[in-house]
Amino acid sequence: MKEGPCRLFGTSYSSSLKEASLFNGVSSHCMDFDDVSWATIGHPSVSVAPSVFACAQKGKWNGKQTLLAYVLAVESMHQIARLTMPQLSERGWHTTLAYGVFGAAVPAVRLLGLNEDECANALGIAVSRAGGVRANFGTQTKALHAGLSNRIGIDCAEMAACGINASHNAVEGADGFALCFTGETIKGEIDIGEFWDLHENGLVIKRYPCCSGTHPTNDVWDEFLSAHPLKAEDIDHIEAGVSLLGPKEMTCHLPQNAVQAKFSLEFASL
């Protein structure tokens, strides 16, 4: 890994813009101790913040510039999510990467000084780079999705800066992102600048370092045990009601390692 202006989180090393974004995205998500968005039912900060911080360091941004880039990055992915959720998630896509590439492109767009047309090209390119499937939950590739979101987002902005164009309605147009990822056309309009998801809905900070789908059960179980202490021998079995996405997210019923355990409701409830 080459040295560069962007710090690798938790280390004394630095690397290039894209390599640091990849490393920091993966390392920030590998413990599953991050934030959750109601808009994406995903993890917005790990999707875009490594791109923001890397661009801030390379561009020597001040705090205001850095915060603005973060807000614009999160809002960009959340606005698209508001018009395509929950259908996208129901079809098996991992929202952290599927939406994150749009947000992660935004800091690089600002760093490179792209104009409106070039910005639209970057987002159009991101449509063809979005992905990430839930089948990889319970493996190390799930955390890799967060790193890829940041690196790919920067890639898209750099390609647009080199003059590569893309459809400006690749998100909502015929055979675009919405239709291909959800099976439906977009109903409504993206209204960034009028509705701010961060202000209206905010972010949820995890209490436990595991899949967010386990948290409601953990909360209820902790509350019950506080009022009714039990011993292990007192418990015959436990039945848990979960969301419609619960069975799709928590697929590791007999976890064999720490990564699988984060996607096991049985383990999380112990």
C-alpha positions in Angstrom: 0.0 0.0 0.0 1.5 3.3 -1.1 1.9 6.2 1.2 -0.3 9.2 0.7 -2.1 12.2 2.4 -5.0 10.2 3.9 -4.8 8.6 7.3 -5.8 5.0 7.9 -8.1 5.0 10.9 -6.6 3.6 14.1 -3.0 3.4 12.7 0.0 5.7 12.2 -0.1 4.9 8.4 -1.4 7.0 5.5 -2.3 6.1 2.0 -3.8 7.3 -1.2 -7.3 8.7 -1.5 -9.1 5.6 -2.7 -7.0 3.1 -0.8 -7.6 4.9 2.5 -11.3 5.1 1.7 -11.5 1.4 1.1 -9.5 0.5 4.3 -11.4 2.9 6.5 -14.7 1.7 5.2 -14.0 -1.9 5.9 -12.4 -1.3 9.3 -15.3 0.9 10.4 -17.9 -1.7 9.5 -16.2 -5.0 10.5 -17.4 -4.8 14.1 -21.0 -3.8 13.1 -20.8 -1.1 15.8 -22.1 1.8 13.7 -25.1 3.9 12.9 -28.4 3.0 11.1 -30.6 5.0 8.9 -34.4 4.7 8.8 -34.3 5.7 5.1 -32.0 2.9 3.9 -32.2 0.5 6.9 -28.5 0.5 6.3 -25.3 2.1 7.6 -24.8 5.6 6.1 -21.7 6.8 7.9 -19.5 3.8 6.9 -20.9 4.2 3.4 -19.7 7.8 2.9 -17.6 9.1 5.9 -14.3 7.4 4.8 -14.7 9.2 1.4 -15.5 12.4 3.2 -12.4 12.2 5.5 -10.1 11.2 2.8 -11.2 14.0 0.5 -11.0 16.4 3.4 -7.4 15.4 4.1 -6.3 15.6 0.5 -8.1 18.9 -0.1 -7.1 20.3 3.3 -10.7 21.2 4.1 -11.8 22.9 7.3 -14.4 21.6 9.6 -17.3 23.4 7.9 -16.3 22.1 4.5 -16.0 18.5 5.8 -19.3 18.6 7.6 -21.1 20.0 4.5 -19.6 17.2 2.4 -20.8 14.6 4.9 -24.4 16.0 5.0 -24.6 16.2 1.2 -23.3 12.7 0.8 -25.8 11.2 3.3 -28.7 13.2 1.9 -27.9 12.1 -1.7 -28.1 8.4 -0.9 -31.1 8.9 1.4 -33.1 10.8 -1.2 -32.8 7.9 -3.6 -33.5 5.4 -0.9 -36.7 7.3 0.1 -38.1 6.6 -3.4 -36.9 3.0 -3.7 -37.2 1.4 -0.3 -38.2 -1.1 1.0 -38.5 -2.8 -2.4 -34.7 -2.6 -3.0 -33.9 -4.4 0.3 -36.7 -6.9 -0.2 -35.1 -8.0 -3.4 -31.9 -8.9 -1.5 -29.7 -5.9 -2.1 -27.4 -4.6 0.7 -28.4 -1.0 1.0 -25.0 0.1 2.5 -23.4 -0.5 -0.9 -26.3 -0.2 -3.2 -27.1 3.4 -2.1 -23.7 4.3 -0.6 -21.9 4.6 -4.0 -24.1 7.7 -4.7 -23.3 9.4 -1.5 -19.6 8.5 -1.5 -19.2 10.1 -4.9 -20.3 13.5 -3.6 -17.2 14.4 -1.5 -15.0 13.5 -4.5 -17.2 15.7 -6.8 -16.5 18.6 -4.5 -12.8 17.8 -4.2 -12.4 17.7 -7.9 -14.5 20.8 -8.4 -16.9 19.2 -10.9 -19.7 21.2 -12.3 -23.4 20.3 -12.3 -23.2 18.3 -15.6 -20.2 16.4 -14.4 -21.8 15.7 -11.1 -24.8 14.2 -12.8 -22.4 12.1 -14.9 -20.7 10.8 -11.7 -24.0 9.7 -10.3 -25.0 8.1 -13.5 -21.8 6.2 -13.6 -22.5 5.1 -10.0 -25.8 3.5 -11.1 -23.7 1.0 -13.1 -21.4 0.4 -10.1 -24.0 -0.1 -7.4 -24.5 -3.6 -5.9 -23.9 -5.7 -2.9 -26.1 -8.7 -2.0 -27.4 -9.8 1.4 -26.3 -13.4 0.6 -22.8 -12.3 1.9 -24.1 -11.4 5.4 -22.3 -13.4 7.9 -19.0 -13.2 5.9 -16.2 -10.7 5.7 -17.5 -9.5 2.4 -20.3 -7.8 4.2 -17.8 -5.3 5.8 -16.1 -5.1 2.4 -19.3 -3.6 1.0 -18.7 -0.5 3.1 -15.2 -0.1 1.9 -16.2 -0.7 -1.7 -18.9 2.0 -1.4 -16.4 4.6 -0.6 -13.8 3.6 -3.2 -16.3 3.1 -6.0 -17.9 6.5 -5.2 -14.5 8.2 -5.7 -13.9 6.2 -8.8 -17.2 7.5 -10.3 -16.3 11.1 -9.6 -12.8 10.6 -11.1 -14.2 9.1 -14.3 -16.6 12.0 -14.7 -13.7 14.4 -14.2 -12.0 12.6 -17.1 -14.9 13.3 -19.3 -16.9 10.1 -19.2 -20.6 10.9 -19.5 -23.7 9.0 -18.3 -27.4 9.2 -18.5 -28.7 12.1 -16.3 -31.8 10.1 -15.6 -30.1 6.7 -14.9 -31.7 6.6 -11.5 -35.3 7.1 -12.4 -35.3 6.4 -16.2 -36.3 3.4 -18.3 -34.1 0.4 -17.3 -32.4 2.6 -14.7 -31.4 2.0 -11.1 -35.0 2.1 -9.6 -36.5 -0.3 -12.1 -33.6 -2.7 -12.2 -33.1 -2.8 -8.4 -36.7 -2.7 -7.3 -38.8 -3.9 -10.2 -40.8 -0.7 -10.0 -40.5 2.8 -11.5 -40.0 5.8 -9.1 -43.2 7.4 -7.9 -42.3 10.9 -6.6 -39.4 13.3 -7.0 -36.1 13.7 -5.2 -36.4 16.9 -3.2 -33.0 17.4 -1.7 -32.8 21.0 -0.4 -36.4 20.9 0.7 -36.6 17.7 2.8 -33.5 16.9 4.9 -33.6 13.3 6.1 -30.9 13.9 8.7 -33.0 16.7 10.3 -36.3 14.9 10.0 -35.3 11.3 10.9 -31.7 11.5 12.1 -29.6 8.4 12.7 -29.8 5.6 15.2 -26.6 4.7 17.0 -26.2 0.9 17.7 -26.1 -0.3 21.3 -24.7 -3.7 20.4 -22.0 -4.7 17.9 -24.1 -7.0 15.8 -26.7 -6.8 13.0 -29.3 -4.1 13.7 -32.0 -6.7 13.1 -31.1 -8.3 16.4 -31.5 -5.1 18.4 -35.3 -5.0 19.0 -35.2 -8.5 20.4 -32.1 -7.7 22.5 -33.8 -4.6 23.9 -37.0 -6.4 24.9 -35.1 -9.3 26.3 -32.8 -7.1 28.4 -35.9 -5.2 29.7 -37.6 -8.5 30.6 -34.6 -9.9 32.4 -34.2 -6.7 34.4 -37.7 -7.1 35.8 -37.7 -10.9 35.9 -34.3 -12.4 36.5 -33.9 -15.9 35.2 -31.4 -18.7 35.3 -30.5 -20.6 32.2 -32.1 -23.8 33.6 -35.4 -21.9 34.0 -35.6 -21.4 30.2 -37.1 -24.1 28.0 -37.1 -22.1 24.7 -37.5 -18.5 23.5 -39.7 -17.3 20.7 -38.9 -13.9 19.1 -41.1 -11.9 16.7 -39.0 -10.1 14.1 -39.5 -7.8 11.1 -40.1 -9.1 7.6 -36.4 -8.6 6.9 -35.3 -10.3 10.1 -35.1 -13.9 8.7 -33.3 -12.6 5.6 -30.7 -10.8 7.7 -30.1 -13.2 10.6 -29.3 -16.4 8.7 -26.6 -17.9 10.9 -28.5 -20.1 13.4 -25.4 -22.1 14.4 -22.6 -19.6 14.2 -19.1 -21.0 13.9 -17.1 -17.8 14.2 -17.4 -14.2 15.3 -18.5 -12.9 11.9 -21.4 -15.4 11.8 -22.3 -14.6 15.4 -23.2 -11.0 14.5 -25.9 -12.4 12.2 -27.3 -14.9 14.7 -30.4 -13.9 16.8 -29.8 -17.0 18.8 -26.3 -15.9 19.8 -27.2 -12.2 20.3 -30.0 -13.2 22.7 -27.8 -15.3 25.0 
